[in-house]
């Protein structure tokens, strides 16, 4: 069973476990020995701790951008394990063979130190660019060190004596832990903009309840007395609050994000279908145009038939290459492609050969640079800009230029076509608008939309300058460093 499916099933049942579990715990306290009440109370909090961890893993797996929830989930995972050790070590539980009041109290203090300090570290560093692996290492080292000091090295201070009750170390530690939780409350207030309103209220309640709980745990003299009971009731309230803050909020955030991603994917697929249709039609138009010329030349017994046949073959290969690129993109996603070193001067020459020219003159800057780019995407940019100038701009001279702008290359495709009216420039790159070179045109300006999408994908910019009835220049930039988006 996949973890995502398991979490969905768990979440559909966890509400019943949490609600009825609380009622069961109260019943057990009234009807059964205190050790049974204690065990169910701790198991209740352990289930919630592990639920928080599973939700955080769910968030991480689905790449939901919420570092806070992911880190809190990792912290609660170790807290849940430590609470499990505390439960087994409690007086009257003989599962582990280590059952005694001092040991269970030591583990309790160790757990609360870990919990309060880990939350403090998360809150203090959440806005820093610290890799999640460093948090993993810190949590693991702290977890192992605490257990080693208790079970192996025997260096952890005593927390409870059978004859005298709580030690000064235990009482002072509870005050320190409570103070750390209060600092966490202050940090949440300071960072409240990072939190959802409902989530922050529940987390406030969690921190207040667990703070009071720690203070109450300084008052008991026997592990079975009323103060110990009140402290555990407050712990139940605290964990129910954090359950609502993280598990419920986190779960629905994941679902909302997934729905958004599905919607976005559908939009991308829709745009992708338009792009594929447009580019294939361009190539197909070239093939048909050459075929029609070939037909006329056969009738006139023209000697250039062989050249036209070769052009048709080349165009066929170009279409095959584009289809191959489409197939690759269908496997890795529309926004994923590989970049390579491209001699842009040579590549532009190759692209021009695939375009059927009539009387157009295309001038290529001799100093076009070497770039790092996707060959398919660069071809799409140049091809669409040339088609735009020839078919829609009605230009007969086109220049492809470039200039060095330190951190990026600036390309310019300049034509002497009929230009674009000033009032239409801002609409040129918007999706599904009619081609703006001609109001009466039946074509759509999808080619320029394609160019804009590709340029933006590589963190580049695109803009134009145009003088109606004289010239148009379309500029686009290519960063020199490979610092692209989701490629």
C-alpha positions in Angstrom: 0.0 0.0 0.0 1.4 3.4 -0.9 2.0 5.8 2.0 -0.4 8.4 0.5 -3.2 5.9 0.5 -2.3 4.7 4.0 -2.5 8.3 5.3 -5.9 8.8 3.6 -7.3 5.7 5.3 -5.6 6.7 8.6 -7.0 10.2 8.5 -10.5 8.9 7.8 -10.3 6.9 11.1 -8.1 9.1 13.3 -10.9 11.6 14.2 -12.8 8.7 15.8 -9.7 7.5 17.6 -9.0 11.0 19.0 -12.6 11.8 20.1 -13.5 8.5 21.6 -10.0 8.0 22.9 -10.4 11.0 25.2 -13.7 9.6 26.6 -12.2 6.2 27.1 -9.2 7.6 29.0 -11.5 9.4 31.5 -13.5 6.2 31.9 -10.4 4.2 32.5 -9.2 6.7 35.2 -12.5 6.3 37.1 -12.8 2.6 36.7 -9.3 1.0 36.5 -5.9 1.4 38.2 -3.9 4.6 37.5 -1.3 2.8 35.5 -3.9 1.8 32.9 -5.1 5.4 32.6 -1.5 6.6 32.2 -0.8 4.0 29.5 -3.8 5.0 27.4 -3.0 8.7 27.9 0.5 8.2 26.6 -0.6 6.0 23.7 -3.2 8.7 22.8 -0.4 11.3 22.6 1.9 8.9 20.7 -0.7 8.2 18.1 -1.1 11.9 17.5 2.7 12.4 17.4 3.1 9.7 14.7 0.0 11.1 12.8 1.8 14.5 12.7 4.9 12.8 11.3 2.9 10.9 8.7 1.2 14.1 7.5 4.5 15.9 7.3 5.8 13.0 5.1 2.7 13.3 3.0 3.5 17.0 2.6 7.1 16.3 1.7 6.3 13.5 -0.8 3.9 15.7 -2.6 6.4 18.6 -2.6 4.0 21.0 -0.8 6.1 24.0 0.0 5.7 24.1 3.8 9.0 23.7 5.6 7.4 24.5 9.0 5.0 21.5 8.9 7.7 19.1 7.6 10.2 20.0 10.4 7.5 19.9 13.1 6.5 16.5 11.9 10.1 15.2 12.2 10.4 16.6 15.7 7.2 14.9 16.8 8.4 11.6 15.4 11.2 11.5 17.9 9.0 12.8 20.6 6.6 9.9 20.0 9.3 7.3 20.3 10.6 8.9 23.5 7.1 8.9 24.9 6.8 5.2 24.0 10.0 4.6 26.1 8.4 6.6 28.9 5.2 4.6 28.8 7.1 1.2 29.0 9.3 2.5 31.8 6.3 3.6 33.9 5.8 2.0 37.4 3.6 -1.0 37.1 4.5 -1.8 33.4 6.8 -4.7 33.3 7.1 -5.1 29.5 10.7 -3.7 29.2 12.2 -5.0 32.5 13.3 -1.4 33.2 10.1 -0.3 34.9 10.7 2.2 37.8 9.5 5.7 38.7 12.9 7.4 38.3 13.5 6.0 34.8 10.1 6.9 33.5 10.5 10.4 35.0 14.0 10.8 33.5 12.7 9.9 30.0 9.8 12.3 30.5 12.2 15.2 31.2 14.5 14.2 28.3 11.4 14.1 26.0 10.2 17.5 27.1 13.6 19.0 26.7 13.8 17.5 23.2 10.4 18.7 22.3 10.6 22.3 23.6 14.2 22.9 22.2 13.5 21.3 18.8 10.4 23.5 18.4 12.5 26.5 19.5 15.2 25.7 16.9 12.7 25.3 14.2 11.0 28.7 15.0 14.4 30.5 15.2 15.8 29.1 11.9 12.7 28.6 9.8 13.5 31.7 7.6 17.1 30.7 7.1 18.3 28.7 4.1 19.2 25.6 6.1 19.0 22.3 4.4 16.5 19.9 5.9 19.2 17.2 6.3 20.9 19.3 8.9 17.8 19.2 11.0 17.6 15.5 10.5 21.2 15.1 11.8 20.6 17.4 14.8 17.4 15.5 15.8 19.1 12.1 15.4 22.2 13.1 17.4 20.1 14.6 20.2 17.7 11.6 20.3 20.6 9.1 20.4 22.5 11.2 23.0 19.5 11.4 25.3 18.8 7.7 25.2 22.5 6.8 25.6 22.8 9.1 28.7 19.9 7.3 30.3 20.3 3.6 29.4 24.0 3.2 28.6 26.1 5.9 30.2 23.8 6.4 33.3 24.8 10.0 33.2 21.4 11.6 33.1 20.5 13.1 36.5 18.0 11.4 38.8 14.5 12.8 38.6 12.5 10.9 41.2 13.3 9.1 44.5 10.8 6.7 46.0 11.2 8.1 49.5 11.5 11.8 48.9 9.7 12.3 45.5 10.8 14.7 42.8 14.4 15.8 42.7 15.5 19.4 42.4 16.8 18.6 38.9 13.4 17.5 37.8 11.6 20.6 39.3 14.1 23.1 37.9 14.0 21.3 34.5 10.2 21.7 34.4 10.5 25.4 35.0 13.2 25.7 32.3 11.1 23.6 29.8 8.0 25.8 30.6 10.1 28.9 29.9 11.2 27.5 26.6 7.6 26.8 25.6 6.7 30.4 26.6 9.5 31.7 24.3 8.0 29.6 21.5 4.7 31.3 22.1 6.4 34.7 21.8 8.1 33.5 18.5 4.8 32.4 17.1 3.4 35.8 17.9 6.4 37.4 16.2 6.1 35.1 13.1 2.3 35.0 13.0 2.2 36.0 9.3 3.7 32.6 8.4 0.7 30.8 10.0 -2.8 30.1 9.0 -5.2 31.8 11.4 -7.0 28.7 12.6 -3.7 26.8 12.8 -2.0 29.4 14.9 -4.9 29.5 17.5 -4.7 25.7 18.0 -0.9 25.9 18.3 -1.2 28.6 20.9 -3.5 26.4 22.8 -1.1 23.5 22.5 1.8 25.5 23.8 -0.2 27.1 26.7 -1.6 23.7 27.7 1.8 21.9 27.6 3.4 24.9 29.6 0.8 24.6 32.3 1.1 20.8 32.2 4.9 21.1 32.9 4.3 23.4 35.8 1.7 21.1 37.3 4.2 18.2 37.1 6.3 20.0 39.7 3.6 19.6 42.3 3.1 15.8 42.7 4.9 13.7 45.3 3.6 10.3 44.1 3.4 9.2 40.5 -0.2 8.2 41.0 -1.5 11.3 42.8 -4.1 13.9 41.5 -1.5 16.4 40.3 0.0 13.8 38.0 -3.5 13.1 36.7 -4.2 16.8 36.0 -0.9 17.1 34.2 -1.8 14.3 31.9 -5.2 15.7 31.2 -3.5 18.9 30.2 -1.2 16.9 28.0 -4.3 15.4 26.3 -5.7 18.8 25.7 -2.4 20.0 24.3 -2.0 17.1 21.9 -5.6 17.4 20.8 -4.9 21.0 20.0 -1.7 20.2 18.1 -3.6 17.5 16.2 -6.0 20.1 15.0 -3.2 22.5 14.2 -1.0 20.2 12.2 -2.8 17.0 11.2 -6.2 18.5 10.2 -4.7 21.7 8.7 -1.8 19.8 7.0 -4.0 17.1 5.5 -6.4 19.6 4.0 -3.5 21.8 2.8 -2.1 18.8 0.9 -5.5 18.0 -0.6 -6.0 21.7 -1.6 -2.5 21.8 -3.2 -3.1 18.5 -5.1 -6.3 19.9 -6.5 -4.5 23.0 -7.5 -1.7 21.0 -9.2 -4.3 18.9 -11.1 -6.0 22.1 -12.3 -2.6 23.6 -13.3 -1.6 20.3 -15.1 -4.8 20.4 -17.1 -4.0 24.0 -18.1 -0.5 23.1 -19.1 -1.7 20.2 -21.2 -4.2 22.5 -22.9 -1.5 25.0 -23.7 0.8 22.2 -24.8 -1.8 20.9 -27.3 -2.0 24.3 -28.8 1.8 24.6 -29.1 2.2 21.2 -30.7 -0.6 21.9 -33.2 0.9 25.2 -34.1 4.5 24.1 -34.6 3.5 21.0 -36.5 1.3 23.0 -38.8 4.2 25.4 -39.5 6.4 22.5 -40.6 3.5 20.9 -42.5 2.8 24.2 -44.3 6.5 24.2 -45.4 6.3 20.7 -46.7 3.0 21.4 -48.6 4.5 24.6 -50.1 7.5 22.8 -51.4 5.4 19.9 -52.7 3.2 22.4 -54.6 6.3 24.1 -56.1 7.7 20.6 -57.0 4.4 19.8 -58.8 4.7 23.0 -60.9 8.3 22.3 -61.7 7.6 18.8 -62.8 5.1 20.2 -65.3 7.7 22.7 -66.5 10.5 20.2 -66.5 12.5 22.5 -64.0 16.1 21.5 -63.2 15.7 22.5 -59.5 13.5 19.5 -58.7 16.3 17.6 -56.9 16.9 20.6 -54.5 13.2 20.8 -53.7 13.1 17.1 -53.0 16.0 17.5 -50.6 14.2 20.3 -48.8 11.2 18.1 -48.4 13.3 15.4 -46.9 15.0 17.8 -44.5 11.7 19.2 -43.4 10.5 15.7 -42.8 13.5 15.1 -40.6 12.8 18.4 -38.7 9.2 17.3 -38.1 10.5 13.9 -36.9 12.9 15.7 -34.5 10.1 17.8 -33.2 7.9 14.8 -32.6 10.8 13.1 -30.9 11.1 16.1 -28.6 7.4 16.0 -27.9 7.6 12.4 -27.0 10.5 13.1 -24.6 8.6 15.9 -23.0 5.5 13.7 -22.6 7.7 11.4 -20.4 9.4 14.0 -18.3 6.9 16.8 -18.2 6.4 19.9 -20.3 8.6 22.0 -18.0 11.5 19.5 -18.0 14.1 19.3 -20.7 17.8 19.0 -21.0 20.1 21.9 -21.8 23.2 21.6 -24.0 25.9 23.8 -25.5 24.6 25.3 -28.7 26.5 27.3 -31.3 23.6 29.6 -32.0 25.1 30.9 -35.3 25.2 27.4 -36.8 21.8 26.5 -35.3 20.1 29.6 -36.8 21.5 28.7 -40.2 20.1 25.2 -39.8 16.7 26.6 -38.8 16.6 29.0 -41.8 17.2 26.0 -44.2 14.0 24.4 -42.9 11.9 27.5 -43.8 10.6 27.9 -47.4 11.7 31.4 -48.4 10.4 33.3 -51.4 12.2 36.7 -51.8 13.1 37.1 -48.1 16.6 38.0 -47.2 17.8 36.9 -43.7 21.0 38.4 -42.3 22.7 36.6 -39.5 25.1 38.3 -37.1 28.5 36.6 -37.4 29.0 37.0 -33.7 26.0 35.1 -32.4 27.2 33.5 -29.1 27.6 30.0 -27.8 24.8 29.4 -25.3 23.5 26.8 -22.8 19.9 26.1 -23.8 17.5 23.3 -24.9 18.0 22.8 -28.7 14.3 22.1 -29.1 13.3 25.3 -27.3 15.9 27.5 -29.1 14.6 26.1 -32.4 11.0 26.9 -31.4 12.0 30.5 -30.5 13.8 31.3 -33.7 11.4 29.4 -36.0 8.3 31.1 -34.5 9.9 34.6 -34.7 10.9 34.1 -38.3 7.5 32.7 -39.3 5.9 35.7 -37.5 8.0 38.2 -39.4 7.5 36.5 -42.8 3.9 35.3 -42.7 2.3 38.0 -40.5 4.6 40.9 -40.7 5.0 40.6 -44.4 8.8 41.4 -44.1 11.3 40.8 -46.9 14.4 41.5 -44.9 15.1 40.0 -41.4 18.2 40.5 -39.2 19.1 38.2 -36.4 21.5 40.0 -34.0 22.9 39.7 -30.5 24.8 41.7 -27.9 26.6 40.9 -24.7 24.9 42.3 -21.6 27.3 41.0 -19.0 25.0 38.5 -17.2 23.0 37.5 -20.2 22.9 37.5 -24.0 20.4 39.8 -25.7 19.0 38.5 -29.1 17.2 40.7 -31.5 15.0 39.6 -34.5 14.5 42.7 -36.6 12.3 42.9 -39.7 11.2 45.6 -42.1 7.6 44.5 -42.1 4.5 46.6 -41.5 5.0 46.9 -37.8 2.5 46.8 -34.9 0.2 49.7 -33.8 1.2 51.2 -30.5 -2.2 50.4 -28.8 -1.8 46.7 -29.6 1.8 46.1 -28.3 0.7 45.3 -24.7 -1.7 42.6 -26.0 0.8 40.9 -28.2 2.0 38.1 -25.9 -1.4 37.4 -24.3 -2.9 34.0 -24.9 -5.3 33.3 -27.7 -5.5 36.8 -29.1 -5.8 37.2 -32.9 -2.6 38.0 -34.7 -1.9 41.6 -34.2 -0.2 42.3 -37.5 -3.5 42.1 -39.2 -6.9 42.7 -37.7 -8.5 40.6 -40.4 -6.1 37.7 -40.1 -7.7 34.3 -39.3 -4.6 33.1 -37.6 -3.8 33.3 -33.9 -0.7 34.7 -32.4 0.2 31.5 -30.6 3.7 31.5 -32.0 4.7 34.6 -29.9 2.9 33.1 -26.9 5.1 30.0 -27.3 8.2 32.2 -27.4 7.3 34.1 -24.3 6.6 30.9 -22.3 10.0 29.4 -23.3 11.9 32.6 -22.6 10.3 33.0 -19.2 11.0 29.3 -18.4 14.7 30.1 -18.6 14.3 33.2 -16.4 14.7 35.4 -19.5 12.7 38.4 -20.7 11.0 39.3 -24.0 9.8 42.6 -25.3 9.4 44.5 -28.6 9.9 47.8 -30.3 8.0 48.7 -33.4 7.4 51.5 -35.8 4.2 51.0 -37.8 4.7 50.6 -41.6 8.5 50.6 -41.1 10.1 48.0 -38.8 9.7 45.7 -35.8 12.3 44.4 -33.4 11.6 41.6 -30.9 14.2 41.1 -28.2 14.7 38.2 -25.9 17.4 37.4 -23.3 19.3 34.2 -22.4 21.1 34.1 -19.0 24.7 33.1 -19.3 24.6 31.1 -16.0 22.6 27.9 -15.9 20.1 29.3 -13.3 16.8 28.3 -14.8 13.5 27.4 -13.4 11.9 24.0 -13.4 13.8 22.4 -16.3 
